[in-house]
Amino acid sequence: MRLGIDVGGTNTDAVLVDCGKVLAGVKAPTTLDPNESIVAAVQRILKENDVSPEKILGVMLGTTHFTNAFVQRLHLDRVGVIRLSLPAARGLPPMIDWPDEAIKAVDAQVALVRGGHEFDGRPIAPLDELAVAKAAREYGANGINSIAITGIFSPVIRDGEIRAAEIVRNELPDAAITISSDLGRVGLIERENAAIMNASLASLASKTVDAFQNAFTALGIDAPFYISQNDGTLMSVERARSFPVLTFSSGPTNSIRGASFLSGHKEAIVADIGGTTTDIGVLRQGFPRETSLVSDIGSIRTNFRMPDVIALGLGGGSIVQEGSHVSIGPRSVGYQLTSKAVVFGGDTITASDIAVAAGYADIGDKSRVASLDRSLVENGVQKMHGMLEDGIERMKTNPDPVPLVLVGGGGILIDRDLEGVSDVIKPEFAETANAVGASIAMMGAEVEKVVPMPRGQQEEIIAELKEETIKELANSSGKIENINVTDIETVPLPYVPGGVVRVRIKAVGDLKLQESAA
């Protein structure tokens, strides 16, 4: 039996899943200390379903903890930045596009040293090992123990970054070291940003993962523990300690994966309506469509894998403003819905009040909204449906109607036909789809390289890279089966001689857990 958990800003959800079936789901308010809400949700679901902790064979957890910490600039480490680039890239120093408050929070020291490679693997300059060692010693003397190392075109050839990491480790044995080729793609600035962000979260990652493990120990759960990534797959606890940024946007990803599992649809639009926002994404082969654009996290550009999701200011707690035109959101009462919404005795008209007054939602005391102006209610209903229609249209790639899977507690806001939608599916357990998505997540691996691809050798080169990806996935855990390649992306690089192509391959596999029906 699997235990899926998703720690959100408003609620912490927990579900029990066994043999591909969701047995139960619960929601508990998220507290200031997320461990308290985890314990409360898990204790409740185990007690209500008479399940002993020993029956849990695996715990899968999704969290916004690291995203929130970076966006709010809280609990971040100082970072020592080493870029392997000279004599190139002097004009674009590290963190050149960071907001001032982020630069201040990370308080980085920077060293540019000789090294890095061209797109075809030729060295720009030999690695200056003495400069790397000097930088490491200076960082250590200044109390910096989180190091980010980035080399030009390191996704093509990693040797420089790996050697630099060895040198730093020799000087600072206890340092938390991030090398950029483990995280981002070819673009230098965005990949370097991701590495620095990751390094700044090193101490928080260690403390948080330890706290999560202690919470499960206190609950009597002695089972493997995994954390969900933002591509819909899982990573081990040790990998989560090393790469906390890979959890960024895992919440929307879990919702999209959970929506696919609960509805049975592998190709659809998914709308996850919460208390404050609606996240809209696209299912492709049961996984979220990944964005092809630069991702913005806390006003900083990165280029590691992220789901292609848009957020609308529409949720169950969205505040309704009366006037010549009814407006809904983006302000929301959020977790205070049950005290501030009119249906619960409050004095703030929310989107939930509109849905109840319209007669298609059944929460709170509907008599409290019976006196709402009928034109306000009708205009509010039209506005909510119109906002969702506009969001769906932005995510579609062709004008044909598509199925929509509606999940999240705010799904009660939608009851009418939607333009551009062939069918609206509201599956059972839709309210806890994010925790379901965490529970059914698979292990994954991705390889991206820029390679020459002469005519007649394409199939052979792709086959070699597929084998490399599968091998990397198999090496990540001894409990993976049914490994499949789910995505192959090839992009020719124009203006580059020799038929050079950027190739990205993704593979996934099932966790091997000995599950049996409870």
C-alpha positions as CSV (number, residue, x, y, z in Angstrom):
1,M,0.0,0.0,0.0
2,R,1.3,3.5,-1.0
3,L,0.8,6.7,1.0
4,G,0.7,9.8,-1.2
5,I,1.1,13.2,0.5
6,D,1.0,16.7,-1.0
7,V,1.9,19.7,1.2
8,G,0.2,22.7,-0.2
9,G,0.0,26.3,1.0
10,T,-3.6,25.9,2.2
11,N,-4.1,22.2,2.7
12,T,-2.0,19.0,3.2
13,D,-3.6,16.1,1.3
14,A,-3.0,12.4,2.0
15,V,-4.3,9.3,0.0
16,L,-3.9,5.6,0.3
17,V,-3.4,3.7,-2.9
18,D,-3.1,-0.1,-3.4
19,C,-2.9,-2.1,-6.5
20,G,-3.7,0.8,-8.7
21,K,-6.8,1.8,-6.7
22,V,-7.3,4.9,-4.5
23,L,-8.8,3.6,-1.3
24,A,-9.2,6.9,0.6
25,G,-8.2,10.6,0.7
26,V,-8.2,13.3,3.4
27,K,-7.4,17.0,3.6
28,A,-5.9,18.8,6.7
29,P,-5.0,22.5,7.0
30,T,-1.3,23.2,6.4
31,T,0.3,24.6,9.5
32,L,3.3,26.9,9.9
33,D,5.4,23.8,10.6
34,P,4.5,21.5,7.6
35,N,5.5,18.4,9.6
36,E,2.6,19.0,12.0
37,S,0.1,19.0,9.0
38,I,1.8,15.8,7.6
39,V,1.4,14.0,10.9
40,A,-2.2,15.2,11.3
41,A,-3.2,14.1,7.8
42,V,-1.5,10.7,8.0
43,Q,-2.8,9.9,11.5
44,R,-6.3,10.7,10.3
45,I,-6.2,8.6,7.1
46,L,-4.7,5.6,8.9
47,K,-7.2,5.8,11.8
48,E,-10.3,6.4,9.6
49,N,-9.4,3.4,7.4
50,D,-8.0,1.1,10.1
51,V,-4.7,0.8,8.4
52,S,-1.6,0.0,10.5
53,P,1.7,1.8,9.7
54,E,3.3,-1.5,8.9
55,K,1.1,-1.9,5.8
56,I,2.6,1.2,4.2
57,L,5.2,0.0,1.7
58,G,6.2,3.4,0.2
59,V,5.7,7.0,1.0
60,M,5.6,9.6,-1.9
61,L,5.6,13.2,-0.9
62,G,5.2,16.4,-2.9
63,T,6.1,19.7,-1.2
64,T,6.3,23.5,-2.0
65,H,8.7,24.0,0.9
66,F,11.8,24.8,-1.3
67,T,9.9,26.8,-3.8
68,N,8.4,29.0,-1.1
69,A,11.8,29.4,0.6
70,F,13.4,30.7,-2.5
71,V,10.6,32.9,-3.7
72,Q,10.4,34.5,-0.2
73,R,14.2,34.6,0.1
74,L,14.1,32.7,3.4
75,H,16.6,30.3,5.0
76,L,19.0,30.5,2.0
77,D,22.8,29.7,2.2
78,R,25.5,32.0,1.1
79,V,26.9,30.6,-2.2
80,G,30.4,30.4,-3.7
81,V,30.1,30.5,-7.4
82,I,32.8,29.1,-9.7
83,R,32.3,29.6,-13.5
84,L,34.7,27.7,-15.9
85,S,34.7,30.1,-18.8
86,L,37.7,32.4,-19.2
87,P,38.7,34.0,-21.5
88,A,35.1,33.9,-22.7
89,A,31.9,35.3,-21.1
90,R,33.5,38.1,-19.1
91,G,30.7,40.4,-20.2
92,L,28.0,38.3,-18.6
93,P,28.9,37.7,-15.0
94,P,27.0,35.3,-12.8
95,M,23.6,36.5,-11.4
96,I,23.5,39.4,-13.9
97,D,19.8,39.1,-14.3
98,W,18.9,38.5,-10.6
99,P,16.7,40.9,-8.6
100,D,18.6,42.9,-6.0
101,E,16.8,41.2,-3.0
102,A,17.7,37.8,-4.3
103,I,21.4,38.8,-4.7
104,K,21.4,40.1,-1.2
105,A,19.7,37.0,0.2
106,V,22.3,34.6,-1.4
107,D,25.2,37.0,-0.8
108,A,27.3,35.1,-3.3
109,Q,31.1,35.3,-3.9
110,V,32.1,34.8,-7.5
111,A,35.2,33.4,-9.2
112,L,35.7,33.3,-13.0
113,V,38.4,30.8,-14.0
114,R,39.9,29.5,-17.2
115,G,38.0,26.4,-18.6
116,G,34.8,25.4,-20.3
117,H,34.1,24.0,-23.8
118,E,32.8,24.8,-27.2
119,F,29.6,23.3,-28.4
120,D,31.5,20.4,-30.1
121,G,33.5,19.5,-26.9
122,R,36.7,21.4,-27.8
123,P,38.1,23.1,-24.7
124,I,38.0,26.9,-24.6
125,A,41.0,26.8,-22.4
126,P,42.6,24.2,-20.1
127,L,41.0,24.1,-16.6
128,D,42.9,26.4,-14.2
129,E,43.0,24.0,-11.3
130,L,45.0,26.3,-9.1
131,A,42.4,29.1,-9.5
132,V,39.6,26.6,-8.6
133,A,41.5,25.5,-5.4
134,K,42.2,29.2,-4.5
135,A,38.5,30.1,-4.8
136,A,37.5,27.1,-2.7
137,R,39.9,28.1,0.1
138,E,38.7,31.7,0.0
139,Y,35.1,30.6,0.3
140,G,35.9,28.3,3.2
141,A,37.7,31.1,5.0
142,N,34.6,33.3,4.6
143,G,32.3,30.6,6.0
144,I,30.7,29.6,2.7
145,N,30.0,25.9,2.4
146,S,27.6,25.8,-0.6
147,I,29.3,25.8,-3.9
148,A,27.8,26.1,-7.5
149,I,30.1,25.1,-10.4
150,T,29.2,26.0,-14.0
151,G,31.1,25.4,-17.2
152,I,30.3,26.7,-20.7
153,F,28.6,23.9,-22.6
154,S,29.0,21.5,-19.7
155,P,25.9,19.4,-20.8
156,V,28.0,18.5,-23.9
157,I,31.1,17.5,-21.9
158,R,31.1,17.4,-18.1
159,D,34.8,16.7,-17.5
160,G,35.6,20.3,-16.4
161,E,32.8,20.5,-13.9
162,I,33.5,17.1,-12.4
163,R,37.2,17.9,-12.0
164,A,36.5,21.3,-10.5
165,A,34.1,19.6,-8.0
166,E,36.9,17.1,-7.0
167,I,39.3,20.0,-6.4
168,V,36.7,21.9,-4.2
169,R,35.9,18.7,-2.3
170,N,39.6,18.3,-1.5
171,E,39.8,21.8,-0.1
172,L,36.3,21.7,1.5
173,P,35.5,18.1,2.4
174,D,32.1,19.0,3.9
175,A,30.9,21.4,1.2
176,A,27.6,21.0,-0.6
177,I,28.5,21.1,-4.3
178,T,26.2,21.6,-7.2
179,I,27.4,21.2,-10.7
180,S,25.2,22.8,-13.3
181,S,25.1,19.9,-15.9
182,D,23.2,17.8,-13.3
183,L,20.3,20.3,-13.5
184,G,20.0,22.5,-16.5
185,R,20.2,22.5,-20.3
186,V,22.6,24.1,-22.7
187,G,22.0,27.8,-22.1
188,L,24.7,29.1,-19.8
189,I,23.0,31.9,-17.8
190,E,19.8,30.0,-17.1
191,R,21.7,26.8,-16.2
192,E,24.0,28.7,-13.9
193,N,21.1,30.4,-12.2
194,A,19.6,26.9,-11.5
195,A,22.8,25.7,-10.0
196,I,23.2,28.8,-7.7
197,M,19.5,28.5,-6.6
198,N,20.1,24.8,-5.8
199,A,23.2,25.5,-3.8
200,S,21.5,28.2,-1.8
201,L,18.9,25.6,-0.6
202,A,21.5,23.0,0.5
203,S,21.2,23.4,4.3
204,L,17.4,23.8,4.1
205,A,17.1,20.6,2.0
206,S,19.1,18.6,4.5
207,K,17.1,19.9,7.5
208,T,13.7,19.5,5.8
209,V,14.3,16.0,4.5
210,D,15.5,15.0,8.0
211,A,12.4,16.5,9.5
212,F,10.1,14.6,7.0
213,Q,11.9,11.3,7.8
214,N,11.6,12.0,11.6
215,A,7.8,12.6,11.1
216,F,7.3,9.3,9.4
217,T,9.4,7.6,12.1
218,A,7.2,9.1,14.8
219,L,4.2,7.8,12.9
220,G,5.7,4.3,13.0
221,I,6.1,4.1,9.2
222,D,9.3,2.3,8.2
223,A,9.0,2.3,4.5
224,P,11.0,3.8,1.6
225,F,10.4,7.5,1.2
226,Y,10.5,9.4,-2.1
227,I,9.9,13.1,-3.1
228,S,8.2,14.1,-6.3
229,Q,10.0,16.1,-9.0
230,N,8.6,18.7,-11.3
231,D,8.5,16.4,-14.3
232,G,6.0,13.9,-12.7
233,T,8.6,11.4,-11.5
234,L,10.1,10.6,-8.1
235,M,13.6,11.0,-6.7
236,S,15.2,9.3,-3.7
237,V,15.7,11.1,-0.4
238,E,19.4,11.4,-1.0
239,R,18.8,13.0,-4.4
240,A,16.3,15.4,-2.9
241,R,19.0,16.5,-0.5
242,S,21.3,17.2,-3.4
243,F,18.8,18.7,-5.8
244,P,16.0,20.5,-4.0
245,V,15.2,22.8,-7.0
246,L,13.9,19.7,-8.8
247,T,10.8,20.0,-6.6
248,F,9.9,23.4,-8.0
249,S,6.4,23.3,-9.5
250,S,6.0,19.6,-8.4
251,G,2.5,20.6,-7.0
252,P,0.9,21.4,-10.4
253,T,2.7,18.4,-11.9
254,N,1.3,16.0,-9.3
255,S,-2.2,17.4,-9.9
256,I,-1.9,16.7,-13.7
257,R,-0.5,13.2,-13.1
258,G,-3.2,12.5,-10.5
259,A,-5.9,13.8,-13.0
260,S,-4.7,11.4,-15.6
261,F,-4.7,8.4,-13.2
262,L,-8.1,9.2,-11.8
263,S,-9.8,9.9,-15.1
264,G,-8.0,7.4,-17.3
265,H,-7.2,10.1,-19.9
266,K,-3.6,10.4,-21.1
267,E,-4.2,13.2,-23.6
268,A,-6.3,16.1,-22.2
269,I,-6.3,19.5,-20.6
270,V,-6.2,19.6,-16.8
271,A,-7.5,22.4,-14.6
272,D,-6.7,22.2,-10.9
273,I,-8.9,24.7,-9.1
274,G,-7.7,25.4,-5.6
275,G,-8.6,28.1,-3.0
276,T,-6.7,30.9,-4.7
277,T,-5.6,29.9,-8.2
278,T,-6.4,27.6,-11.1
279,D,-3.4,25.8,-12.6
280,I,-4.0,24.7,-16.2
281,G,-1.7,22.1,-17.9
282,V,-1.7,19.6,-20.7
283,L,-1.4,15.8,-20.5
284,R,0.8,14.1,-23.1
285,Q,1.1,10.3,-22.8
286,G,-0.1,10.7,-19.2
287,F,2.6,13.2,-18.2
288,P,2.6,17.0,-18.1
289,R,3.7,18.8,-21.3
290,E,7.0,20.4,-20.5
291,T,7.6,24.0,-21.3
292,S,9.9,24.8,-24.2
293,L,10.5,28.3,-22.8
294,V,12.7,29.7,-20.1
295,S,11.1,29.2,-16.7
296,D,10.9,32.0,-14.2
297,I,11.2,31.1,-10.6
298,G,11.1,34.0,-8.1
299,S,11.9,36.4,-11.0
300,I,15.0,34.4,-12.0
301,R,15.3,32.6,-15.3
302,T,16.2,28.9,-15.4
303,N,16.1,26.3,-18.1
304,F,15.7,23.0,-16.2
305,R,12.6,20.9,-16.9
306,M,9.3,22.4,-15.8
307,P,5.7,21.7,-16.6
308,D,4.0,24.0,-19.1
309,V,1.4,25.5,-16.7
310,I,-0.5,28.8,-16.5
311,A,-2.0,30.1,-13.3
312,L,-5.3,32.0,-13.2
313,G,-6.5,34.1,-10.3
314,L,-9.6,31.9,-9.9
315,G,-10.2,29.8,-6.8
316,G,-12.9,28.9,-4.4
317,G,-11.8,31.7,-2.1
318,S,-11.5,34.3,-4.9
319,I,-13.1,37.6,-3.9
320,V,-16.0,38.9,-6.0
321,Q,-16.1,42.6,-6.7
322,E,-19.4,44.2,-7.7
323,G,-19.5,47.1,-10.2
324,S,-20.3,47.9,-13.8
325,H,-18.4,44.7,-14.6
326,V,-18.1,41.8,-12.1
327,S,-14.5,40.9,-11.3
328,I,-13.3,37.7,-9.6
329,G,-9.9,37.5,-8.0
330,P,-6.9,37.6,-8.0
331,R,-7.3,38.4,-4.3
332,S,-8.6,35.5,-2.3
333,V,-9.6,34.7,1.3
334,G,-7.6,31.5,0.9
335,Y,-7.6,29.2,3.9
336,Q,-10.0,31.6,5.6
337,L,-12.8,30.6,3.3
338,T,-14.7,28.8,6.0
339,S,-14.9,31.9,8.2
340,K,-15.0,34.8,5.6
341,A,-17.3,33.4,2.8
342,V,-20.9,34.4,3.1
343,V,-22.1,30.8,3.0
344,F,-20.1,30.2,6.2
345,G,-21.4,33.3,8.0
346,G,-18.8,35.8,6.8
347,D,-19.2,39.0,5.0
348,T,-17.0,38.6,1.9
349,I,-18.6,37.4,-1.3
350,T,-16.4,34.7,-2.9
351,A,-16.5,32.6,-6.0
352,S,-17.8,29.7,-3.8
353,D,-20.8,31.9,-2.7
354,I,-21.6,32.6,-6.4
355,A,-21.6,28.8,-7.2
356,V,-23.8,28.0,-4.2
357,A,-26.2,30.9,-5.0
358,A,-26.4,29.6,-8.6
359,G,-27.7,26.3,-7.2
360,Y,-25.0,23.9,-8.5
361,A,-22.6,23.8,-5.4
362,D,-23.6,22.5,-2.0
363,I,-21.3,23.8,0.7
364,G,-22.1,25.9,3.8
365,D,-25.5,27.3,4.4
366,K,-27.1,28.2,1.1
367,S,-29.8,30.3,2.8
368,R,-27.1,32.9,3.6
369,V,-26.6,33.6,-0.2
370,A,-30.3,33.5,-1.1
371,S,-30.5,37.3,-1.1
372,L,-27.6,37.9,-3.4
373,D,-28.5,40.0,-6.5
374,R,-29.4,37.6,-9.3
375,S,-27.6,39.6,-11.9
376,L,-24.5,39.5,-9.8
377,V,-24.8,35.7,-9.5
378,E,-25.4,35.2,-13.2
379,N,-22.6,37.6,-14.2
380,G,-20.3,35.9,-11.7
381,V,-21.0,32.4,-13.1
382,Q,-20.4,33.6,-16.6
383,K,-17.2,35.3,-15.5
384,M,-15.8,32.2,-13.8
385,H,-16.5,30.0,-16.9
386,G,-15.1,32.6,-19.2
387,M,-11.9,32.8,-17.3
388,L,-11.4,29.1,-17.5
389,E,-12.3,29.1,-21.2
390,D,-9.7,31.7,-21.9
391,G,-7.1,29.8,-20.0
392,I,-7.8,26.6,-21.8
393,E,-7.6,28.4,-25.2
394,R,-4.1,29.7,-24.3
395,M,-2.9,26.1,-23.6
396,K,-4.4,24.5,-26.8
397,T,-2.2,24.0,-29.8
398,N,-5.1,23.6,-32.3
399,P,-8.7,24.7,-32.4
400,D,-10.3,21.2,-32.0
401,P,-12.3,20.6,-28.8
402,V,-10.4,18.7,-26.2
403,P,-11.5,16.8,-23.0
404,L,-11.0,18.7,-19.7
405,V,-10.2,16.9,-16.5
406,L,-11.3,19.1,-13.5
407,V,-9.6,18.5,-10.2
408,G,-9.1,20.3,-6.9
409,G,-11.5,21.4,-4.2
410,G,-12.5,24.4,-6.3
411,G,-13.9,22.2,-9.1
412,I,-17.4,23.0,-7.7
413,L,-17.1,26.4,-9.4
414,I,-17.6,24.9,-12.9
415,D,-21.0,23.4,-13.9
416,R,-21.7,24.6,-17.5
417,D,-20.5,23.6,-20.9
418,L,-17.2,25.3,-21.9
419,E,-16.3,26.5,-25.3
420,G,-13.5,24.5,-26.9
421,V,-14.0,21.6,-24.5
422,S,-15.5,18.3,-25.8
423,D,-16.1,16.8,-22.3
424,V,-15.7,17.8,-18.7
425,I,-14.5,15.0,-16.4
426,K,-14.7,15.3,-12.6
427,P,-13.3,12.0,-11.4
428,E,-13.7,10.5,-7.9
429,F,-11.1,11.8,-5.4
430,A,-10.6,14.8,-7.6
431,E,-10.2,17.0,-4.5
432,T,-6.9,15.1,-3.6
433,A,-5.5,14.7,-7.1
434,N,-2.2,16.2,-6.1
435,A,-1.6,13.6,-3.5
436,V,-2.7,10.9,-5.9
437,G,-0.2,12.1,-8.4
438,A,2.5,11.9,-5.9
439,S,1.5,8.3,-4.9
440,I,1.6,7.0,-8.5
441,A,4.7,8.8,-9.7
442,M,7.4,6.8,-11.4
443,M,11.2,7.1,-11.2
444,G,12.6,9.0,-14.1
445,A,15.9,10.0,-15.8
446,E,16.8,12.5,-18.6
447,V,19.8,12.9,-20.8
448,E,20.4,15.9,-23.0
449,K,23.4,16.3,-25.3
450,V,24.5,18.3,-28.3
451,V,25.9,15.8,-30.8
452,P,27.1,15.7,-34.5
453,M,24.5,13.6,-36.4
454,P,25.9,12.7,-39.9
455,R,23.4,11.4,-42.4
456,G,22.7,7.7,-42.1
457,Q,23.8,7.5,-38.4
458,Q,20.8,9.1,-36.8
459,E,19.2,5.9,-35.6
460,E,22.4,4.5,-34.2
461,I,23.2,7.7,-32.3
462,I,19.6,7.9,-30.9
463,A,19.8,4.3,-29.9
464,E,23.0,4.9,-27.9
465,L,21.6,7.9,-26.1
466,K,18.4,5.9,-25.3
467,E,20.6,3.2,-23.8
468,E,22.5,5.8,-21.8
469,T,19.3,7.2,-20.4
470,I,17.9,3.8,-19.5
471,K,21.2,2.9,-17.8
472,E,21.1,6.2,-15.8
473,L,17.6,5.4,-14.6
474,A,18.4,1.8,-13.7
475,N,21.4,3.0,-11.7
476,S,19.3,5.4,-9.7
477,S,17.6,2.7,-7.7
478,G,17.6,-1.1,-7.5
479,K,13.8,-1.2,-7.4
480,I,12.8,-0.1,-10.9
481,E,11.0,-2.2,-13.5
482,N,9.1,-1.7,-16.7
483,I,11.5,1.0,-17.9
484,N,10.3,2.9,-21.0
485,V,11.5,5.8,-23.1
486,T,8.7,8.3,-23.0
487,D,10.1,11.3,-24.9
488,I,12.7,11.9,-27.6
489,E,13.3,15.4,-28.7
490,T,15.7,16.3,-31.5
491,V,16.4,19.9,-32.5
492,P,18.9,20.7,-35.3
493,L,21.1,23.7,-34.4
494,P,21.1,26.2,-37.3
495,Y,24.3,28.0,-38.4
496,V,26.4,25.3,-36.7
497,P,28.4,23.1,-39.2
498,G,28.5,19.4,-39.1
499,G,24.8,18.6,-38.8
500,V,24.8,19.2,-35.0
501,V,21.6,18.3,-33.1
502,R,20.4,18.8,-29.6
503,V,18.9,15.6,-28.3
504,R,16.9,15.2,-25.2
505,I,15.7,11.7,-24.1
506,K,13.5,10.9,-21.1
507,A,12.9,7.4,-19.6
508,V,10.6,6.3,-16.7
509,G,10.1,3.2,-14.8
510,D,7.8,1.7,-12.1
511,L,8.9,1.5,-8.5
512,K,8.9,-2.2,-7.5
513,L,6.7,-2.4,-4.4
514,Q,5.2,-5.7,-3.2
515,E,1.6,-4.4,-3.1
516,S,-1.4,-6.4,-2.3
517,A,-5.0,-5.4,-1.8
518,A,-5.7,-4.4,1.8
